[in-house]
Amino acid sequence: MRAGLLMALLLAMPTARAELFTAPLRAADVEALVSAETRASAQGAALTGDFVQKKFLAELPQPLRSSGDFVYARDRGVIWRVRQPLSAEYILAGNALITREGGIEQRLGADAQPGLAAVSRLFAALFALDLESLERDFLLYGERRGNHWSIGLRPRHTALASALIEARLDGSRQLEQVVIIDGRGDRTEVELEHLQSVKVLPADALARFP
Amino acid sequence: MRQVARFRLWLVAMLLLLTFFGLHTVPSLKVDSNLLAMLPVQQRDPGAERASRRVSDGFARRLLFLVGAEEYPLARTAAAELATNLRASSAFDSVQFEPDAAALRPSDAEHAARFGLIAAPDRARLAAGAAEALRDEALRALYSPAGFARLTAVVDDPLGLFDHQLARHCQHLAARLSKAAFWPSVMGARSGCWYWPRLATARSRKRSRNLWRRLCGRRASLLRRAAPKCW
């Protein structure tokens, strides 16, 4: 029985993926598919939550698994704090990536890695669910099955496709999973949990931004 | 009086010499960028020279156009118009409006040489020998949420040495091109201007040189006609 269910799920997965990326939609149509709770929480000043990230790299037999928490602050950026298997904080703010670990801070600007500007914009637009902004760079896809909604993104231009082939956002009441296929075909899965929309960003979180 | 006559004679001789130089020598002058040509004749390697000629010929035939506009869609539209006009001119073997993803990545030659192509700050960092700090940095890169922004795979170059080197190279290029940020993978915008790179391959090296001269000479009017929305 279990094996049958698993087989049915496995068979259904590629179909569901293919169906999502069938025909691009307008930003307003995609937004209408998303639950009201998700839309409301995306409107807040900040969004906090926990994450479990798995990176499947072609060169490694096992995925790289990490977990921690994050803070997204509108107009400020994203703090991505990894707690396991190492303790490090990544701050995507403006066009820079700041990494902090054990009192050491390292800043990587868009001048050293210009792709960061695009990543920074993408992260901000994903958390704020700013579909109109995403629509400028991506073709948008969407579908809804019961309470479950999915949004697909594919770059409009080859230049961006060399860094990111596609991204998929899944959720029901809240955003639950983000899957990114990068330009090399490597997959990153991020499970999001305990999402909370915050009206005012706590002072300690605010102080962590540059 | 005799001195004046001698001076005039000398002046005429000089003018004749200059005229001869201008008519005979100047047209055949050319800049030779082949470093192998500086080797003594007995140390020259015909195989290496052939390979060098082939590589430089390949590069010499390629013309890169950067089309700029204040808005990204406008830069793209203008670049599309320019591509159409370049194709219609039949002067080029190929015109890549939107190069495929593989073409935007570092070439095999660049990739093979990546460990020798290290930017000066990285070279100094490696020479300092802080192995533990470098190991921690490599580990952080593996778990970074922005890993997919990198040009090279994180497992291949966890310290991003090749990315940094390429970025510096592009900055030098950008500095000459009205300070616009240019990146082969993801186009950047600075000073509110987007740039869209365009790669065209001429039929021959000579033709490429001639085209380039014509473009430089009539750049404004040619580009105005090719991409009117951009101007």
Interface residues (C-beta under 8 A of the other chain):
Chain A: Q53 K55 L57 A58 E59 L60 L64 S66 V78 W80 V82 P85 L86 A88 Y90 L92 L97 T99 E101 I104 Q106 L108 A110 D111 A112 Q113 P114 G115 L116 A117 A118 V119 S120 F123 R136 H157 T158 A159 L160 A161 S162 A163 L164 I180 D182 G183 R184 D186 T188 V190
Chain B: Y72 P73 R76 E98 P99 D100 A101 L104 R105 A133 D136 E137 L139 R140 L142 Y143 S144 P145 A146 G147 F148 A149 R150 L151 A153 V154 V155 D156 G160 D163 H164 A167 R168 C170 Q171 A181 W183 S185 V186 M187 G188
